[in-house]
Amino acid sequence: MVSRVFCLGNGTSRKDVNLESLRQHGKIYGCNALYREFTPDVLIGVDQGIMHEMYHSGICDKIPCYFRNWSKVPAELYESMIKAGATDEDLKLARAEGAFYENKRTPETNHFVMHGSSVAGVAHVVRSDKTKHKKFVQQKSIKISWIKDNDKSNCINDILPDKDKGWAAGATATYIACIKEEPEEVYLLGHDLNSITGKVNNLYAGTDNYVLKDHAPTPSVNWVSQLKQTFYDFSGKGKYRRIQFYKVQENIRGSDMVNRVVPEWTDHKGNLEYMTYKDFYKKFNLK
């Protein structure tokens, strides 16, 4: 049990925060590509591409990571799973087209995790579409991570008592933090929910496993409802003990969709407060 957790979303509002300076004040939970620039205490991923990227990076050797549908399969089943319903020619074709996203197997890897398309499915696409299949293969590739013994990767189902809710990474990370750490306070940084530019609001937009920088904003309805459920479950009225949540943003009552009081959350005044980054820096003596 810790007194405080910082849950980091990847919205652009947190881009100037010195994340390292938060360590002395509490546990840090993050998600997805955060690991590229900063190592939190716990990391969460829910989408296939970024999960396997995270594992291949070696981050799971360093800190606990929680992934969706992360089922570790004995290595001796590799060939049968890869070739399920596929011919040797299908396998050769899929490999030639670069359909496999796979790390190197080493002597200490006795299990693997696999997601994505089947070899037979990839081969079918390649044969049937001579003009557009390369993009499809890249998007629908076969993702494999060879798992080191005693690594720190875990399945989300193993930590949440009601099993994986199928939520987005940020909301899932927040819920796991509440369950695992039982904190008194949770600070939400970078959970911007919406955009003020007309384009996607994500620090890693335009990089591997993310949409392009000029992509339309991601609808926030799921994030809003998932965090609302979290506030309720940890309000003292729901399933668990009360936790005080703070949503940190540039302004509290601004005129845009990011710096405002979220209308759908107005019934959680008891355990939800808004805080400006200025006041956040002041409270923790940050620069």
C-alpha positions as CSV (number, residue, x, y, z in Angstrom):
1,M,0.0,0.0,0.0
2,V,1.4,3.4,-1.0
3,S,-0.1,6.9,-0.2
4,R,0.1,8.2,-3.8
5,V,0.2,7.1,-7.4
6,F,0.8,9.1,-10.5
7,C,-1.0,7.7,-13.5
8,L,0.4,9.0,-16.8
9,G,-1.6,9.2,-20.0
10,N,0.1,10.2,-23.2
11,G,-1.7,13.4,-23.9
12,T,0.4,16.4,-24.9
13,S,-0.4,18.3,-21.7
14,R,2.2,16.4,-19.7
15,K,5.1,16.9,-22.2
16,D,7.0,19.4,-20.0
17,V,6.6,17.5,-16.8
18,N,9.9,16.3,-15.3
19,L,8.7,12.7,-14.7
20,E,11.8,11.7,-12.9
21,S,11.1,14.2,-10.2
22,L,7.8,12.4,-9.3
23,R,9.5,9.3,-8.0
24,Q,10.2,10.6,-4.6
25,H,6.5,11.4,-4.2
26,G,4.8,8.2,-5.1
27,K,4.6,5.2,-7.5
28,I,4.4,6.0,-11.3
29,Y,2.1,4.0,-13.6
30,G,2.3,4.5,-17.4
31,C,1.2,2.9,-20.6
32,N,2.4,2.1,-24.1
33,A,5.3,4.0,-25.6
34,L,6.1,5.9,-22.4
35,Y,8.9,3.4,-21.9
36,R,10.8,4.9,-24.9
37,E,11.6,8.1,-22.9
38,F,11.0,7.2,-19.3
39,T,10.8,4.1,-17.1
40,P,7.8,4.1,-14.8
41,D,7.4,1.7,-11.9
42,V,4.7,-0.2,-13.7
43,L,3.8,-0.2,-17.4
44,I,0.6,-1.3,-19.2
45,G,-0.2,-2.2,-22.8
46,V,-3.4,-3.4,-24.4
47,D,-2.9,-3.3,-28.2
48,Q,-1.0,-6.1,-30.0
49,G,1.6,-4.1,-31.8
50,I,2.7,-1.9,-29.0
51,M,2.7,-4.8,-26.5
52,H,5.1,-6.8,-28.5
53,E,7.2,-3.7,-29.2
54,M,7.4,-3.2,-25.5
55,Y,8.4,-6.8,-24.8
56,H,11.1,-6.8,-27.6
57,S,12.6,-3.6,-26.1
58,G,13.5,-5.5,-22.9
59,I,11.4,-3.3,-20.6
60,C,9.8,-6.4,-19.1
61,D,13.3,-7.4,-17.7
62,K,13.3,-4.2,-15.6
63,I,9.8,-3.5,-14.3
64,P,6.4,-5.2,-14.0
65,C,4.3,-4.9,-17.2
66,Y,0.7,-5.9,-17.7
67,F,-0.6,-6.9,-21.1
68,R,-3.9,-7.9,-22.6
69,N,-4.4,-11.6,-23.5
70,W,-0.8,-12.3,-22.6
71,S,-0.9,-16.1,-22.6
72,K,2.5,-17.7,-22.4
73,V,2.6,-20.9,-24.5
74,P,5.3,-23.7,-24.1
75,A,8.0,-23.4,-26.8
76,E,7.4,-27.0,-28.0
77,L,4.0,-25.9,-29.4
78,Y,5.5,-23.1,-31.6
79,E,5.6,-25.0,-34.9
80,S,2.1,-26.5,-34.6
81,M,0.6,-23.1,-33.7
82,I,2.5,-21.3,-36.5
83,K,1.5,-23.8,-39.1
84,A,-2.1,-24.4,-38.0
85,G,-4.0,-24.7,-41.2
86,A,-1.1,-23.5,-43.3
87,T,1.2,-25.3,-45.8
88,D,5.0,-25.0,-46.0
89,E,4.5,-22.8,-49.0
90,D,2.1,-20.5,-47.0
91,L,4.8,-20.2,-44.3
92,K,7.5,-19.4,-46.8
93,L,5.4,-16.8,-48.5
94,A,4.4,-15.1,-45.2
95,R,8.0,-14.9,-44.1
96,A,9.1,-13.5,-47.5
97,E,6.4,-10.8,-47.2
98,G,7.7,-9.7,-43.8
99,A,4.6,-10.8,-42.0
100,F,6.4,-11.9,-38.9
101,Y,7.3,-9.4,-36.1
102,E,9.3,-11.6,-33.8
103,N,12.2,-11.3,-31.4
104,K,15.1,-13.6,-31.3
105,R,14.7,-16.9,-29.4
106,T,17.5,-17.5,-26.9
107,P,18.4,-20.5,-24.8
108,E,16.6,-19.2,-21.7
109,T,13.3,-18.7,-23.6
110,N,10.9,-21.6,-22.9
111,H,7.7,-19.9,-23.7
112,F,6.3,-17.5,-26.3
113,V,3.2,-15.3,-26.8
114,M,1.6,-14.9,-30.2
115,H,-1.0,-12.5,-31.5
116,G,-2.2,-11.4,-35.0
117,S,-3.2,-13.1,-38.2
118,S,-2.7,-16.7,-39.1
119,V,0.0,-17.7,-41.6
120,A,-2.7,-19.2,-43.9
121,G,-4.7,-15.9,-43.7
122,V,-1.7,-13.8,-44.6
123,A,-0.8,-16.1,-47.5
124,H,-4.3,-15.9,-48.8
125,V,-4.2,-12.1,-48.9
126,V,-0.9,-12.0,-50.6
127,R,-2.1,-14.4,-53.3
128,S,-5.5,-12.8,-53.9
129,D,-4.5,-9.1,-53.9
130,K,-1.4,-8.2,-56.0
131,T,-1.6,-4.4,-55.4
132,K,-2.6,-3.7,-51.8
133,H,-1.5,-6.7,-49.9
134,K,1.7,-5.3,-48.5
135,K,-0.1,-2.7,-46.3
136,F,-2.5,-5.3,-45.1
137,V,0.3,-7.7,-44.2
138,Q,2.1,-5.0,-42.3
139,Q,-1.1,-4.1,-40.3
140,K,-2.2,-7.8,-39.8
141,S,1.2,-9.3,-39.2
142,I,2.0,-12.2,-36.9
143,K,3.4,-10.9,-33.7
144,I,5.5,-13.2,-31.5
145,S,7.5,-12.6,-28.4
146,W,9.8,-15.2,-27.0
147,I,9.5,-15.0,-23.2
148,K,12.5,-15.1,-20.9
149,D,12.1,-17.2,-17.7
150,N,11.4,-15.1,-14.7
151,D,10.6,-12.0,-16.7
152,K,8.2,-9.4,-15.3
153,S,5.4,-9.6,-18.0
154,N,1.9,-10.4,-16.7
155,C,-1.5,-10.9,-18.1
156,I,-4.1,-8.2,-17.0
157,N,-6.4,-11.0,-16.1
158,D,-4.0,-12.0,-13.3
159,I,-4.2,-8.7,-11.4
160,L,-7.8,-7.6,-11.8
161,P,-10.3,-9.6,-9.6
162,D,-13.1,-9.2,-12.2
163,K,-10.7,-10.0,-15.1
164,D,-9.7,-7.7,-17.9
165,K,-12.5,-5.2,-18.7
166,G,-11.3,-4.6,-22.3
167,W,-10.6,-0.9,-21.5
168,A,-8.1,1.5,-23.0
169,A,-4.5,1.4,-21.7
170,G,-4.8,4.6,-19.6
171,A,-7.9,3.6,-17.8
172,T,-6.7,0.1,-17.4
173,A,-3.4,1.3,-15.9
174,T,-5.3,3.5,-13.5
175,Y,-7.6,0.7,-12.4
176,I,-4.6,-1.7,-11.9
177,A,-2.8,1.0,-9.8
178,C,-5.8,1.3,-7.6
179,I,-6.1,-2.4,-7.1
180,K,-2.4,-3.2,-6.7
181,E,-1.2,-0.2,-4.7
182,E,-4.4,0.8,-2.7
183,P,-3.3,4.4,-2.6
184,E,-4.8,7.3,-0.8
185,E,-4.5,9.6,-3.8
186,V,-4.2,9.2,-7.6
187,Y,-3.0,12.0,-9.9
188,L,-4.0,11.8,-13.5
189,L,-1.5,13.5,-15.8
190,G,-1.8,13.5,-19.6
191,H,-5.3,12.1,-19.6
192,D,-6.4,14.9,-21.9
193,L,-9.4,13.0,-23.3
194,N,-9.9,15.4,-26.1
195,S,-7.9,17.6,-28.5
196,I,-7.7,21.4,-29.1
197,T,-5.9,21.1,-32.4
198,G,-8.4,19.1,-34.5
199,K,-5.8,16.4,-34.7
200,V,-5.0,13.4,-32.5
201,N,-3.7,14.3,-29.1
202,N,-0.9,11.9,-28.3
203,L,2.8,12.5,-27.7
204,Y,3.7,9.5,-29.8
205,A,1.5,10.1,-32.8
206,G,3.4,9.5,-36.0
207,T,5.7,6.8,-34.6
208,D,5.5,3.0,-34.8
209,N,2.2,1.5,-33.6
210,Y,0.5,4.9,-33.5
211,V,-1.7,6.8,-36.0
212,L,-0.2,9.7,-38.0
213,K,0.2,13.1,-36.4
214,D,-2.5,14.6,-38.6
215,H,-5.0,11.9,-37.8
216,A,-8.4,13.0,-36.5
217,P,-8.8,13.1,-32.7
218,T,-9.7,9.8,-31.1
219,P,-13.3,9.8,-29.7
220,S,-13.1,10.2,-25.9
221,V,-16.4,8.5,-25.0
222,N,-14.8,5.2,-23.9
223,W,-12.0,6.9,-21.9
224,V,-14.6,9.1,-20.1
225,S,-16.9,6.2,-19.2
226,Q,-14.1,4.0,-18.1
227,L,-12.5,6.5,-15.8
228,K,-16.0,7.4,-14.5
229,Q,-16.5,3.8,-13.5
230,T,-13.1,3.8,-11.8
231,F,-14.0,6.9,-9.8
232,Y,-17.2,5.2,-8.7
233,D,-15.7,1.8,-7.9
234,F,-13.2,3.6,-5.6
235,S,-15.6,6.1,-4.1
236,G,-16.3,4.1,-1.0
237,K,-19.8,3.6,-2.4
238,G,-18.6,1.0,-5.0
239,K,-16.6,-2.2,-4.6
240,Y,-13.5,-0.8,-2.9
241,R,-12.2,1.7,-0.4
242,R,-12.3,5.4,-1.2
243,I,-9.5,6.9,-3.2
244,Q,-9.1,10.6,-3.9
245,F,-8.5,11.4,-7.6
246,Y,-7.0,14.5,-9.1
247,K,-7.2,15.3,-12.8
248,V,-4.3,17.6,-13.6
249,Q,-4.6,20.0,-16.6
250,E,-3.4,23.5,-17.7
251,N,-6.7,25.2,-16.7
252,I,-9.8,24.0,-14.9
253,R,-12.5,26.1,-16.4
254,G,-11.1,26.9,-19.8
255,S,-13.1,27.3,-23.0
256,D,-11.7,24.2,-24.8
257,M,-12.4,20.5,-24.6
258,V,-9.2,19.7,-22.7
259,N,-9.1,22.3,-20.0
260,R,-12.6,22.0,-18.6
261,V,-14.7,20.2,-16.0
262,V,-15.8,16.9,-17.7
263,P,-19.6,17.1,-17.8
264,E,-20.0,13.3,-17.4
265,W,-18.1,13.3,-14.2
266,T,-20.0,16.0,-12.2
267,D,-21.5,13.4,-9.9
268,H,-18.1,12.4,-8.6
269,K,-17.3,15.6,-6.7
270,G,-16.8,13.5,-3.5
271,N,-13.6,11.8,-4.7
272,L,-12.6,13.8,-7.9
273,E,-10.9,17.2,-8.0
274,Y,-9.3,19.2,-10.7
275,M,-5.8,20.7,-10.3
276,T,-3.8,23.0,-12.6
277,Y,-0.3,22.1,-13.5
278,K,0.8,25.3,-11.7
279,D,-0.8,24.1,-8.5
280,F,0.5,20.6,-9.0
281,Y,4.1,21.9,-9.3
282,K,3.6,24.0,-6.2
283,K,2.2,21.1,-4.2
284,F,5.2,18.8,-4.9
285,N,7.8,21.6,-5.2
286,L,8.5,20.7,-8.8
287,K,10.2,22.9,-11.4
